[in-house]
Amino acid sequence: MPELTSAQYSTVYNLLSLAIASMMATFAFFALVRTEVSLKYRGAVTAGAMVVFIAAYHYFRIFNNWEAAYQINAGGGYSPTGVPFNHAYRYVDWMLTVPLLVVELILVLDLSRKETTRLITKLGTAAFLMIILGYFGEVDRTSTSVFSPRGLWGTLSTIPFVYILFVLLGEIRASMSRSSPQVSTLLRNTALLTVFAWGFYPIAYMAPFFGLTGAGAEMGLQVGYSVADIIAKCVYGLLIHAIAVHRTEEEAARRV
Ligand SMILES: *C/C=C(C)/C=C/C=C(C)/C=C/C1=C(C)CCCC1(C)C
């Protein structure tokens, strides 16, 4: 772990804290409004609640780990204490939450039961694979070349990544053409958000290949992951919830 300035240390500290608050607030929201959507879409809100609950738990662990990994030094900066900063918390978190994020979205696409099961199995497995393969590369924290274990596993992980986005975007487009203008707009925004937020993770992973190492890079990585997680889990979940509410109302209106 590199030495950090006071500003670098507290920027990460505050962002981790913000992530905990965001995940917990989003969990409370989903738990409170869950019954406002019909049974057909309730699974999506439940999956969303599970995502932010799991993430809140891991952010507590990451936050405590960050506090333990550094101590203030005589110069007012922060030195490593020797307690290792455990990068596996994020990967274990993603291993559980990324498949659930995929499930959340599939459940508001208004597909047949059979199609829903097929997509969840396919994309849930791909999401799990993407994170596992990435983790094998993430443990290589010294290589700065693409031709290294980090580069190899990262490349392999990109295959399911591209596959998931390709299939999801196709399904979203098809669902948009069957949906009301309001739902269609929400679906398009969800697609855009997914591409931009998810795109951040592989770019951050590549930072060592661009020579970005040391204190500034470590801070950028932690801040970037926290912001991307808030967008990819909380904001995304709120969009999915909005789609579920609109669909519930539209389907109820069609019945009367
Ligand atoms: C809430 C957490 C989310 C949405 C995490 C998403 C993570 C990814 C899309 C990670 C992708 C990766 C690659 C495509 C290649 C390099 C390794 C990863 C795991 C960073």
The ligand as an SDF file (V2000), in Angstrom:
LIG
                    3D

 20 20  0  0  0  0  0  0  0  0999 V2000
  -22.0540   -3.1900   -8.4930 C   0  0  0  0  0  0  0  0  0  0  0  0
  -20.9410   -3.6840   -9.1850 C   0  0  0  0  0  0  0  0  0  0  0  0
  -20.8390   -3.8020  -10.5480 C   0  0  0  0  0  0  0  0  0  0  0  0
  -21.9260   -3.3660  -11.4690 C   0  0  0  0  0  0  0  0  0  0  0  0
  -19.6170   -4.3300  -11.0630 C   0  0  0  0  0  0  0  0  0  0  0  0
  -19.3440   -4.5480  -12.3640 C   0  0  0  0  0  0  0  0  0  0  0  0
  -18.0900   -5.0660  -12.7420 C   0  0  0  0  0  0  0  0  0  0  0  0
  -17.6550   -5.2790  -14.0210 C   0  0  0  0  0  0  0  0  0  0  0  0
  -18.4990   -4.9810  -15.2130 C   0  0  0  0  0  0  0  0  0  0  0  0
  -16.3010   -5.7790  -14.1800 C   0  0  0  0  0  0  0  0  0  0  0  0
  -15.7180   -6.1280  -15.3330 C   0  0  0  0  0  0  0  0  0  0  0  0
  -14.3210   -6.5730  -15.5470 C   0  0  0  0  0  0  0  0  0  0  0  0
  -13.9180   -6.7590  -16.8660 C   0  0  0  0  0  0  0  0  0  0  0  0
  -14.8670   -6.6250  -18.0160 C   0  0  0  0  0  0  0  0  0  0  0  0
  -12.5090   -7.0820  -17.2430 C   0  0  0  0  0  0  0  0  0  0  0  0
  -11.5320   -6.8520  -16.1320 C   0  0  0  0  0  0  0  0  0  0  0  0
  -12.0090   -7.4130  -14.8560 C   0  0  0  0  0  0  0  0  0  0  0  0
  -13.3390   -6.8040  -14.3840 C   0  0  0  0  0  0  0  0  0  0  0  0
  -13.8970   -7.8250  -13.4030 C   0  0  0  0  0  0  0  0  0  0  0  0
  -13.0370   -5.4970  -13.6560 C   0  0  0  0  0  0  0  0  0  0  0  0
  1  2  1  0
  2  3  2  0
  3  4  1  0
  3  5  1  0
  5  6  2  0
  6  7  1  0
  7  8  2  0
  8  9  1  0
  8 10  1  0
 10 11  2  0
 11 12  1  0
 12 13  2  0
 12 18  1  0
 13 14  1  0
 13 15  1  0
 15 16  1  0
 16 17  1  0
 17 18  1  0
 18 19  1  0
 18 20  1  0
M  END
$$$$
